[in-house]
């Protein structure tokens, strides 16, 4: 029996029971749509995360106050003690040969007012080198200069989202804003960092000396000017481990931490966080894909069930075909073809629904302020359709074998 004849016969058989065929395809359809949407969104999130970490720089190290909790690269700092100071940052810059640049940061929440518009924002006190260490680009104006830092100038650089909130379509550069009642001149606006972590887009940056002298003056203690973080750029990616070791030794000596006692600070590098995040996203994607794949398994069971019913209903037809010369192999191929077509049709429709779901989620995310490019990787399409066809053939194998083994004489006697 020719393949085209098998296809034509299979299509006629499926169209003869339209409702049953559609209901049978639902399991495969839902499974493929779920797998397509879950895996595609997972790939998008993975790409966004990699882009964010790439923009930060692979050789970036953060030092945070407070002891670390947990293990591995995803450990985090706890506690609110101000254990880092500006003097710590200066000592690291002087004494750590594996460190290229050090950017101390002090942070506070403030109310930023421009005319009739106002917004609560994180105000970061930084040094001029902060722009280079954190790979920030300017959309307008310029970043904080060495003169601004030494003169304690009341100037501020706005994140792109904060500038849009305060000024809309107006030119922010050169305008005045008030931060907690104090007047600052806007000297620049940062380019958007996108939808990754997004904190830079919503922040305001002023000279660290100015912030210490005005907005957080009460945080100056006997140990020096307290900091919320120190951003550090290692000399190279290969020197990250050396830089971490040097930073840890310097801070332990300055903080008089005895051997065996726990650090009162945490050292975290971007490369480790990026790797850990990638592993977490991969595991999460596998789990969601496996859950979605259960629908494919249920769909395969449905196909097997319907094909068994079809064999029972068509026993006389099978007997007649065998009586006029059809071989068992022809009957086997016939039923396998029907199962494969059912599964393939469900897979194609599921692929379309999965793509629609991804597009809808992309639109909703864009309206919520987290835009991303909707995409379905080619390998995911091939995998989903290939798995759906395999499940169809595997599910139809037993009914097809059962049909092929029917005795033609007994089949013709069947009522």
N, C-alpha and C positions, 0 to 999 in steps of 0.2 A: 504494500500500500504506500503510495507516494505521500511525502510530507504535506504537500498542498492539499491533497485529499483529506488528510488527517485534520489539518487546520480548518478546512471548510466544514467538515463533519462536526468538529468540536464546537465551532462557532454556532452552527445550527442547533446543536444540543443545548448550549447555554442560553441562546435566545428563546428556545422553547420553554424555558423556565426562568423568565427574566427576574421576577421578584426573588426567587430562591438564589439565583446567581448573585444578585446585588447584596443580599443579606450575607451571603457567604464571603463576599469580598470585604465586608466591613471590618472584620478583624485585621486582615492584612493592611487595609487602607489606614485604619487608625494607628496601627503599629508603625508603619512607614512614616506617616505624618509626624508622629511623636519623635521617632528617632531622628528624622531630618531636622526638625525644629530644635530639638535639644542639642544635638551635635553641632549644628550650625551656630547656634547662640553661644555654645561653649567655645567654639573656634574664634568667634568675634571677641568674646571676653578675654581669651588668651592673647589675641593680637593686641587688644587695647592695653592689657597689662604690660606686655613686652614693650610696647611703644612708650608707655609712661616711664618704665624703669630705664629704657634707653635714653629718654630725654633727661633723666636725672643724672645719668652717668654711672658706668659700672664700677668706677673706683671711688665712689662717694661713701663716706663713713659718717654716721651720726653718733654723737655721744649725748646720752640723756641722763638727767639726775634720777637717783633712786636705784635700788637693787633690782636685778633682773629676776623674772619669774619664768618658769618653764625651761625647756632645754632646746638646743639647736638654734638655727638661724632666726626662728620666729619668736624668740624670747622677747619679753617686753619689760619696760621699766615700770615700777610701782612706787607708790609713796609720793608725798608732796614736799618733802624736804628740799630746800634750795642748796643742793650739794655741789653745784657747778658755779664757777665764778669767771669773770672776765680775765682774772689773773691766771686761772687754769688754762684758758685758751691761749694766752700770751706765752705761757711756759711751753705748751705743746708746740707752738710755732717756732720757738727758739731751739728746743732740745730734741725734736723728733726728726731725724734725717730722712725718713721715708714719707714725710708729709710735705706736700707741695704748697698747700694753702689752708688757712683756718678761718672760719667765719662764725664768730659767736652770735647767738640770737637770743634776744629777750622778747617775750610775747605777753600781750595783754589784750583783753577785749575792750573795745571802745566804740562810742557812738560817733559816726562820721556824718557831718552835716554839710550840705552844699545848697545854699538857697533854701527852697522849700522841701528839698529831698533829704532824706536821712536814712542811714542803714547801720545796723550793728555789724562790726567787722573785727577780725583779728588784726591787731596792729603789731607789727614785728619791728623791733629795733635791730638794725643790721649794720655791718661795715661795708665799704665799697666792694671788697672782694667777694661778698655774698653772691653777687650776680654771676661771677665766673664759676664759683664752686658749685652752684645749683643750676647752672646752664640756663639762665633766664635771658630772654631776648626782649628788646624794647620795640613797642609798636609806635610810640610817640615820645619825644623828648629824650631825656637821658637818666641814667641811674644815679644813685647817691655818689657824690665825689668825695675825694679825700679832704677837700676844703670844707664841704658840708659836715663831714664827720668831726673834724678838729674844731670847727667854729660852732658846733652844736646848733646848726641852722635848722629852722623850723620848716623843713621841706618834706615832701612825701611823694612816693611813687605808688600808683594805684594798680591793682589787678584789673584785668580787662572787664570782668563781670561787675566789679564794684564801680568802675568808672562809668559803665553804661547805666547802672542803677542811679547814680548821682547826677550824671550830666546828659544822659540820653544821646542825642545826636550832636550835642555841642562839643566844642574842643575843650578837653579838660586841662591841658597843659597851660600853665600861667594863671589858672583860677585859684581861688582861695577856698579852703574847707576848714571846718572846725572839728577837732577830735577831742571829745570830752571837754568842750568849751575853749580849747586852745587853738589859735589860728595857725594853719600850715599852708604853704604854697605848693601846689601840684607841679612837679617838675618832669613827670613822665608817666606813661602808661605801659604796662607789660603786655606782650603778646599772649594770647590765650594758650594755656597749657592743655586745653581740650577737656574731654569728659573722663579722664583717668581719676586722679585723686582730687583735682580741682581746687585745692586750697589756695594756690597762688592767685587764681582768678578772683577770689573773694577777699583778698587781704590788702592791707595798706602797709607800705614799707617806709620807715623813717630812719634817720641816723641813730645808731644805738646810743651814742652820747646824749642825743636830744631826748630820747625816750627815757633813759635813766635819770635825766635831770628834771623831767617834767611828769610824764605819765606814770612812771613806776619808781619815783624817788624814794618812796617808803621801803622799797625792797633792798636798799643798800645796807649791808650789815658789816660786822667786824671782819668777816672773811673777805669782803670785797663786794663788787657789783655782781649780784646773782644773775644766772642765766637759765633759760628753759631748755636750751640745746646748743650744741656746737657742731656745725657742719664742717667736715674735713675732707679735703681732696688728697688722696694718696698720689705719690709721684707717678705710679703706673698701676695697672691692674695686677701685675705680678708682685707689687709691693704692699698689697692690702694687708696680708697677714702680718708682715713686719710692722706696718703702721699701727695695727691694732695692738700688737705686743708693746710697742713703744708708748702708745697713748695710755695703756693700762698701767704700765710701770710708773710713768710720770704722775698720773693721777693718784695712784696708791701712795706714792711717796709724799705728794703734796697734802693728801688728806690724812696722812699718818695712820694708814690702815696696816695693822699687824699681819704677819704671815699666818694664813689659816682663816682670817676673818673675811667676811663677805664684802665685796665691793659696794660702795654707796653710789655707783653709777653703772650705766649700761653702754656697751659699745656694739653698734649694729652696722653691718655693711650692706650696701644695696645688692651686691651680687648674691649673697646668701639669701636675702629676702626674696629676690627675684626667682631663684631656684626653688625655694620652698613654696612660693606662691604658684609657680608652674606645676609643681607636684600636686598641690592641693586641688588646683583647678582640674588637673588630669584625672585624679581619683574621683572628684565630684562629677565630672563628665561621664566617666565610666559607670558610676552608680546610677545616674539618671538615664544613661543609655540602656543599661540592663533593665531598669524598671520599664522603660518604654518598649524594650524588646519582648517583654512578657506578652504584650498585645500581639506581636508577631507569632508567638507560640500558640496563643489562643486562636489566632486566625488559622494557623496550620491545622489545629485540631478540628476547627470548623470545616475546613476543606476536606479532611479525611472523612468526617461524618457524612457530608453531603455526597461525596464520591461513593461511599458505601451504599447510601440510599439509591444513588443513580445506578449502581451495578444491580441492585435488587430489582429496580423498576425495569431494567433493560435486559433481563436474562433471556427472554425470547429473541430479542434483537441480536444479542451476542451469539445465541445458538444458531440463528438463521445465517449470520455472517460466516460462522465456522462451517456450516453445512454447505455453503456455496464456495468454499475454498479459502476463506481467511485463516491465516495462521495465528497461533497464540501470540506471537510477537507483534502482529498487527493490532490485536485487541489491546495488548499491553501499551503500545505506543499511543493508541487512540485515547485511552483514559489518562495516561500521563500528560498528553497534550492538553486535554481539557483542564486538568489540575493546574498546569503551568500557565495557561491563558487566564484562568481565574486569578491566580496569584499575581501575574504580571499586570493585569488590568487594575487590580487593587493597589499594586505598588506605584503605578503611574499616577493614579488619582491621588494616592497618599502623598506622592512627591509634590504634586501641584498644591495640595492643601498645606503641606509643610512649608512650602515657599510663601504662600499667602500668609500663614501664621507668622513667619519671620518678618515679612514686610509690615504687617499690622503692628507687631511688637516694636519694630524700628520707628514707626510713625508715633506710637504712644511714647516711646522713650525720648524722641526728639522734642515732642511737646512738653515733656517733663524736664527738659534741659540736659538730657544725656544722649546726644545723637550718636549713632553708629551706622556704618554701611551694611545694609542687609546683603548677605551673600550665602550661597550654598556651594561649598567646595565640590569639585568634580569627583574626587575620590569618594565623598559621602554619597553622591548620587549613584555612582556605580555600585558602591557597597550595598546601599539600601535596595536597589533593584535586583542585584545579584542574590542577596539574602532572601528577598521575597520569592524569586523564582525557585531558589533551592528549597525553600520551605514548601512551596506548592508541589514540587516534584517529589520531595520526601514524604509529604503528607498523602500524595496520591499513589505512592508506590504500592502500599498494601492493597488498596481497592483494585488497582490495575492488575496486580498479580492474581488476586482472587478472581477477577473477571477472565483473565487469560486461561485460568485452569478449569473453567467451567466445561463440563462435558456437553457437547452439542446436542446429543440425543435427549439428555435429561433437561437441558435448557429449553428445547422445543416443546417438551411436555408441560413446562411450567405455565401455570395460569396466573 
